[in-house]
Amino acid sequence: MGGQAGGPNTAGGHPGESHGADSAPSVELNDALARLIADVERELGAELGDLDRAGKQRAVRLLRERGAFGLRKSVSSVADALGVTRFTVYNYLNREAD
């Protein structure tokens, strides 16, 4: 049985898919952001998307205080969780800065 099946990309992925050290930090950061979001949801007693506007603003403030927005692509992920646009998340962040 020769051929491609035993080739160098047999780490459970597809050819061309990276499983090296470059992918691990990204996964860890995504996990870290997911944990921060879950913590805030527990603290506020609801999923972020179910909160009213004031609750969403509070969630963004809590996430900022916990360093969530220092993580790569965090604004997009938080916007998705909140059910708002990235623009809205930036507006909430700017209000906190004022």
MODELLER restraints for C-alpha pairs under 7 A, 6 or more apart:
rsr = mdl.restraints
at = mdl.atoms
rsr.add(forms.Gaussian(group=physical.xy_distance, feature=features.Distance(at['CA:9:A'], at['CA:15:A']), mean=5.62, stdev=0.5))
rsr.add(forms.Gaussian(group=physical.xy_distance, feature=features.Distance(at['CA:29:A'], at['CA:71:A']), mean=6.61, stdev=0.5))
rsr.add(forms.Gaussian(group=physical.xy_distance, feature=features.Distance(at['CA:33:A'], at['CA:68:A']), mean=6.17, stdev=0.5))
rsr.add(forms.Gaussian(group=physical.xy_distance, feature=features.Distance(at['CA:36:A'], at['CA:63:A']), mean=6.90, stdev=0.5))
rsr.add(forms.Gaussian(group=physical.xy_distance, feature=features.Distance(at['CA:36:A'], at['CA:68:A']), mean=6.95, stdev=0.5))
rsr.add(forms.Gaussian(group=physical.xy_distance, feature=features.Distance(at['CA:40:A'], at['CA:59:A']), mean=6.44, stdev=0.5))
rsr.add(forms.Gaussian(group=physical.xy_distance, feature=features.Distance(at['CA:41:A'], at['CA:47:A']), mean=5.20, stdev=0.5))
rsr.add(forms.Gaussian(group=physical.xy_distance, feature=features.Distance(at['CA:41:A'], at['CA:48:A']), mean=6.05, stdev=0.5))
rsr.add(forms.Gaussian(group=physical.xy_distance, feature=features.Distance(at['CA:48:A'], at['CA:56:A']), mean=6.55, stdev=0.5))
rsr.add(forms.Gaussian(group=physical.xy_distance, feature=features.Distance(at['CA:48:A'], at['CA:81:A']), mean=5.89, stdev=0.5))
rsr.add(forms.Gaussian(group=physical.xy_distance, feature=features.Distance(at['CA:48:A'], at['CA:82:A']), mean=4.86, stdev=0.5))
rsr.add(forms.Gaussian(group=physical.xy_distance, feature=features.Distance(at['CA:49:A'], at['CA:81:A']), mean=5.81, stdev=0.5))
rsr.add(forms.Gaussian(group=physical.xy_distance, feature=features.Distance(at['CA:49:A'], at['CA:82:A']), mean=4.18, stdev=0.5))
rsr.add(forms.Gaussian(group=physical.xy_distance, feature=features.Distance(at['CA:49:A'], at['CA:83:A']), mean=5.19, stdev=0.5))
rsr.add(forms.Gaussian(group=physical.xy_distance, feature=features.Distance(at['CA:56:A'], at['CA:82:A']), mean=6.77, stdev=0.5))
rsr.add(forms.Gaussian(group=physical.xy_distance, feature=features.Distance(at['CA:57:A'], at['CA:92:A']), mean=5.85, stdev=0.5))
rsr.add(forms.Gaussian(group=physical.xy_distance, feature=features.Distance(at['CA:60:A'], at['CA:92:A']), mean=6.84, stdev=0.5))
rsr.add(forms.Gaussian(group=physical.xy_distance, feature=features.Distance(at['CA:60:A'], at['CA:93:A']), mean=6.98, stdev=0.5))
rsr.add(forms.Gaussian(group=physical.xy_distance, feature=features.Distance(at['CA:61:A'], at['CA:96:A']), mean=6.98, stdev=0.5))
rsr.add(forms.Gaussian(group=physical.xy_distance, feature=features.Distance(at['CA:68:A'], at['CA:74:A']), mean=6.67, stdev=0.5))
rsr.add(forms.Gaussian(group=physical.xy_distance, feature=features.Distance(at['CA:69:A'], at['CA:75:A']), mean=6.54, stdev=0.5))
rsr.add(forms.Gaussian(group=physical.xy_distance, feature=features.Distance(at['CA:75:A'], at['CA:86:A']), mean=6.08, stdev=0.5))
rsr.add(forms.Gaussian(group=physical.xy_distance, feature=features.Distance(at['CA:75:A'], at['CA:89:A']), mean=6.77, stdev=0.5))
rsr.add(forms.Gaussian(group=physical.xy_distance, feature=features.Distance(at['CA:76:A'], at['CA:86:A']), mean=5.78, stdev=0.5))
rsr.add(forms.Gaussian(group=physical.xy_distance, feature=features.Distance(at['CA:79:A'], at['CA:85:A']), mean=5.46, stdev=0.5))
rsr.add(forms.Gaussian(group=physical.xy_distance, feature=features.Distance(at['CA:79:A'], at['CA:86:A']), mean=5.39, stdev=0.5))
rsr.add(forms.Gaussian(group=physical.xy_distance, feature=features.Distance(at['CA:79:A'], at['CA:89:A']), mean=6.17, stdev=0.5))
